[in-house]
Amino acid sequence: MGVMEEKGGDRKIEEGQEMDAVKAVEGEKKEVEVVVEASQSLAQSQPPAERSVTRLQAQHPVTPIQVVPHGASPPTAGGAAAAAFQQTRAPPQVALASLNSRAYTNRISLALFVLHLVVVAAAVCFFVFKAVQGVVDVGSDTARKEKRGLKFWLPPIECSAVLSMILAFAWQKAVRLWPGVMVHFVLWSTFGFTMSAGILLLCFSLPSTAGMGVALIGFSIGTGLYACWVTRRIGFTARVFHLALLPAAKFRHLNGPTYLMLAAGFLWISLWCLAVIGALNFYYPPLTIIALVVSLAWTAEVMRNVANLTVSRVIALYYLRGMQSDINFSFQRAISINLGSASLGSFFVPSIEALRIIARGLNLLEGEDEFLFSCAHCCLHVMESIFRNGNSWAFVHIAAYGKGFVEASRSTWGLFERQRMEELADSDITSAICFLSGVCSGAICVIFAASWTFSSYRKYTATVSLLVFFVGYLMTRIGMALPHACVACYYVCYAENPGSRLFDSTIPDRLKMIETGREAVVSTPRFPRRVPRT
């Protein structure tokens, strides 16, 4: 019985404890309900703006999850606060420059070029009509002259244009396959073919061809001296050609815009030649033909730079972003958004290159002569401003970022100055190789067309020789736009991101050789040399 009473007492105690626990839980629930009702009534009595703030303040902040290495002590509150402060003080990431700018660049030059195209197209159509009208007018002196021009003057020029297209394809293909061999070949073949063309024109014993023959012989001598002067740079240039043309193999149809520009150039030259025949019987024929020649030069240069911009965008985006760009889209940008920069650069870059050659020659010849010393310093001061505000490297940033010609020139040259690549850029001879390839094609066309014309109608030998040299040069320069653009992208993109894995040690090693004086290069300085005067 005592045991039963003890068990009953224990049960009562346990039941009492359970009742107390239930009451405590019910009391807490009531407190929670009272707090919730009070907060709801307070929220309802507040305006909507304050109500949202109250809800936000009622939420308790949740501490972030922290990962602590095994065996390490957990961070204290002060350490967490210091880490949060450092995160707030971290520098913001620099946004990448936009690659899809839709703003038209250099709109004034774009308007001038489009206006020039409209005027020249109208003039060419008019002169072609005059040529056809003169041929139809049977029995007149004009008809006889124009028929003679169509028979003896036009066919050599048209065949030379076709030959120059073939040579353009051959030069580009050979440079892509054998860059080391072609650098030597371009330098010395230009010397040989210009010398041969000059001697051939002298052998005709015509006063009109003698002057052109002497000019070609003089140019060939200068080319030979230049080839001897740049002998130590040939190996590096061949290496740069090889490395710069490697990405071009990843884009199968990268040559498409170049071929299209060559076809357009051939059609335009054909119409242009007919227009010249019609202009011979118009008012002021010499001035009219000179204006047509200048227009042809500018138009062909714009065609070349359109191909240059297309290739530059594709290759630059590959280097800078690792992107496989659409070639058709890049070509559409080149002929629309960036056409103003192409026309402005086409007008000024040839003049810049000519001034660069003059400044380099005066820099070598100044010596102790006071006049040459002053001329050299004047030219070098001019070159300083020109290379900062206009250079051929600008087409890379025009194509990639949609900048204007002057802005892109400053940005690219600023990159070279930042990486101390000015002397390396000045000593680059890839542009000279592309230029000499055009001259070599022009000399080959002269040998072909002059021999044909001299055997058929001697009176046209000089004019045909001069014109086919010009046509051969322009067509080959359009074809060489691809390797020239690839090399420019290689230099500029390296200067912009020298740590990229797409570049090897070719440029750094060259820069070290130039800095240590182990590589003798003769560059065109942007600043005059300070020579002490006695």
Secondary structure in CASP SS format (residue, H / E / C, confidence):
PFRMAT SS
TARGET T0000
AUTHOR 0000-0000-0000
METHOD secondary structure of the structure
MODEL  1
M C 1.00
G H 1.00
V H 1.00
M H 1.00
E H 1.00
E H 1.00
K H 1.00
G H 1.00
G H 1.00
D H 1.00
R H 1.00
K H 1.00
I H 1.00
E H 1.00
E H 1.00
G H 1.00
Q H 1.00
E H 1.00
M H 1.00
D H 1.00
A H 1.00
V H 1.00
K H 1.00
A H 1.00
V H 1.00
E H 1.00
G H 1.00
E H 1.00
K H 1.00
K H 1.00
E H 1.00
V H 1.00
E H 1.00
V H 1.00
V H 1.00
V H 1.00
E H 1.00
A H 1.00
S H 1.00
Q H 1.00
S H 1.00
L H 1.00
A H 1.00
Q H 1.00
S H 1.00
Q C 1.00
P C 1.00
P H 1.00
A H 1.00
E H 1.00
R H 1.00
S H 1.00
V H 1.00
T H 1.00
R H 1.00
L H 1.00
Q H 1.00
A H 1.00
Q C 1.00
H C 1.00
P C 1.00
V C 1.00
T C 1.00
P C 1.00
I C 1.00
Q C 1.00
V C 1.00
V C 1.00
P C 1.00
H C 1.00
G C 1.00
A C 1.00
S C 1.00
P C 1.00
P C 1.00
T C 1.00
A H 1.00
G H 1.00
G H 1.00
A H 1.00
A H 1.00
A H 1.00
A H 1.00
A H 1.00
F H 1.00
Q H 1.00
Q H 1.00
T H 1.00
R C 1.00
A C 1.00
P C 1.00
P C 1.00
Q C 1.00
V C 1.00
A C 1.00
L C 1.00
A C 1.00
S C 1.00
L C 1.00
N C 1.00
S C 1.00
R C 1.00
A C 1.00
Y C 1.00
T C 1.00
N C 1.00
R H 1.00
I H 1.00
S H 1.00
L H 1.00
A H 1.00
L H 1.00
F H 1.00
V H 1.00
L H 1.00
H H 1.00
L H 1.00
V H 1.00
V H 1.00
V H 1.00
A H 1.00
A H 1.00
A H 1.00
V H 1.00
C H 1.00
F H 1.00
F H 1.00
V H 1.00
F H 1.00
K H 1.00
A H 1.00
V H 1.00
Q H 1.00
G H 1.00
V H 1.00
V H 1.00
D C 1.00
V C 1.00
G C 1.00
S C 1.00
D H 1.00
T H 1.00
A H 1.00
R H 1.00
K H 1.00
E H 1.00
K H 1.00
R H 1.00
G H 1.00
L H 1.00
K H 1.00
F H 1.00
W H 1.00
L H 1.00
P H 1.00
P H 1.00
I H 1.00
E H 1.00
C H 1.00
S H 1.00
A H 1.00
V H 1.00
L H 1.00
S H 1.00
M H 1.00
I H 1.00
L H 1.00
A H 1.00
F H 1.00
A H 1.00
W H 1.00
Q H 1.00
K H 1.00
A H 1.00
V H 1.00
R H 1.00
L H 1.00
W C 1.00
P H 1.00
G H 1.00
V H 1.00
M H 1.00
V H 1.00
H H 1.00
F H 1.00
V H 1.00
L H 1.00
W H 1.00
S H 1.00
T H 1.00
F H 1.00
G H 1.00
F H 1.00
T H 1.00
M H 1.00
S H 1.00
A H 1.00
G H 1.00
I H 1.00
L H 1.00
L H 1.00
L H 1.00
C H 1.00
F C 1.00
S C 1.00
L C 1.00
P H 1.00
S H 1.00
T H 1.00
A H 1.00
G H 1.00
M H 1.00
G H 1.00
V H 1.00
A H 1.00
L H 1.00
I H 1.00
G H 1.00
F H 1.00
S H 1.00
I H 1.00
G H 1.00
T H 1.00
G H 1.00
L H 1.00
Y H 1.00
A H 1.00
C H 1.00
W H 1.00
V C 1.00
T H 1.00
R H 1.00
R H 1.00
I H 1.00
G H 1.00
F H 1.00
T H 1.00
A H 1.00
R H 1.00
V H 1.00
F H 1.00
H H 1.00
L H 1.00
A H 1.00
L C 1.00
L C 1.00
P H 1.00
A H 1.00
A H 1.00
K H 1.00
F C 1.00
R C 1.00
H C 1.00
L C 1.00
N C 1.00
G H 1.00
P H 1.00
T H 1.00
Y H 1.00
L H 1.00
M H 1.00
L H 1.00
A H 1.00
A H 1.00
G H 1.00
F H 1.00
L H 1.00
W H 1.00
I H 1.00
S H 1.00
L H 1.00
W H 1.00
C H 1.00
L H 1.00
A H 1.00
V H 1.00
I H 1.00
G H 1.00
A H 1.00
L C 1.00
N C 1.00
F C 1.00
Y C 1.00
Y C 1.00
P H 1.00
P H 1.00
L H 1.00
T H 1.00
I H 1.00
I H 1.00
A H 1.00
L H 1.00
V H 1.00
V H 1.00
S H 1.00
L H 1.00
A H 1.00
W H 1.00
T H 1.00
A H 1.00
E H 1.00
V H 1.00
M H 1.00
R H 1.00
N H 1.00
V H 1.00
A H 1.00
N H 1.00
L H 1.00
T H 1.00
V H 1.00
S H 1.00
R H 1.00
V H 1.00
I H 1.00
A H 1.00
L H 1.00
Y H 1.00
Y H 1.00
L H 1.00
R H 1.00
G C 1.00
M C 1.00
Q C 1.00
S C 1.00
D C 1.00
I H 1.00
N H 1.00
F H 1.00
S H 1.00
F H 1.00
Q H 1.00
R H 1.00
A H 1.00
I C 1.00
S C 1.00
I C 1.00
N C 1.00
L H 1.00
G H 1.00
S H 1.00
A H 1.00
S H 1.00
L H 1.00
G H 1.00
S H 1.00
F H 1.00
F H 1.00
V H 1.00
P H 1.00
S H 1.00
I H 1.00
E H 1.00
A H 1.00
L H 1.00
R H 1.00
I H 1.00
I H 1.00
A H 1.00
R H 1.00
G H 1.00
L H 1.00
N H 1.00
L H 1.00
L H 1.00
E C 1.00
G C 1.00
E C 1.00
D C 1.00
E H 1.00
F H 1.00
L H 1.00
F H 1.00
S H 1.00
C H 1.00
A H 1.00
H H 1.00
C H 1.00
C H 1.00
L H 1.00
H H 1.00
V H 1.00
M H 1.00
E H 1.00
S H 1.00
I H 1.00
F H 1.00
R H 1.00
N H 1.00
G C 1.00
N C 1.00
S C 1.00
W C 1.00
A H 1.00
F H 1.00
V H 1.00
H H 1.00
I H 1.00
A H 1.00
A H 1.00
Y H 1.00
G C 1.00
K C 1.00
G C 1.00
F H 1.00
V H 1.00
E H 1.00
A H 1.00
S H 1.00
R H 1.00
S H 1.00
T H 1.00
W H 1.00
G H 1.00
L H 1.00
F H 1.00
E H 1.00
R H 1.00
Q C 1.00
R C 1.00
M C 1.00
E H 1.00
E H 1.00
L H 1.00
A H 1.00
D H 1.00
S C 1.00
D C 1.00
I C 1.00
T H 1.00
S H 1.00
A H 1.00
I H 1.00
C H 1.00
F H 1.00
L H 1.00
S H 1.00
G H 1.00
V H 1.00
C H 1.00
S H 1.00
G H 1.00
A H 1.00
I H 1.00
C H 1.00
V H 1.00
I H 1.00
F H 1.00
A H 1.00
A H 1.00
S H 1.00
W H 1.00
T H 1.00
F H 1.00
S H 1.00
S H 1.00
Y C 1.00
R H 1.00
K H 1.00
Y H 1.00
T H 1.00
A H 1.00
T H 1.00
V H 1.00
S H 1.00
L H 1.00
L H 1.00
V H 1.00
F H 1.00
F H 1.00
V H 1.00
G H 1.00
Y H 1.00
L H 1.00
M H 1.00
T H 1.00
R H 1.00
I H 1.00
G H 1.00
M C 1.00
A H 1.00
L H 1.00
P H 1.00
H H 1.00
A H 1.00
C H 1.00
V H 1.00
A H 1.00
C H 1.00
Y H 1.00
Y H 1.00
V H 1.00
C H 1.00
Y H 1.00
A H 1.00
E H 1.00
N C 1.00
P C 1.00
G C 1.00
S C 1.00
R C 1.00
L C 1.00
F C 1.00
D C 1.00
S C 1.00
T H 1.00
I H 1.00
P H 1.00
D H 1.00
R H 1.00
L H 1.00
K H 1.00
M H 1.00
I H 1.00
E H 1.00
T H 1.00
G C 1.00
R C 1.00
E C 1.00
A C 1.00
V C 1.00
V C 1.00
S C 1.00
T C 1.00
P C 1.00
R C 1.00
F C 1.00
P C 1.00
R C 1.00
R C 1.00
V C 1.00
P C 1.00
R C 1.00
T C 1.00
END
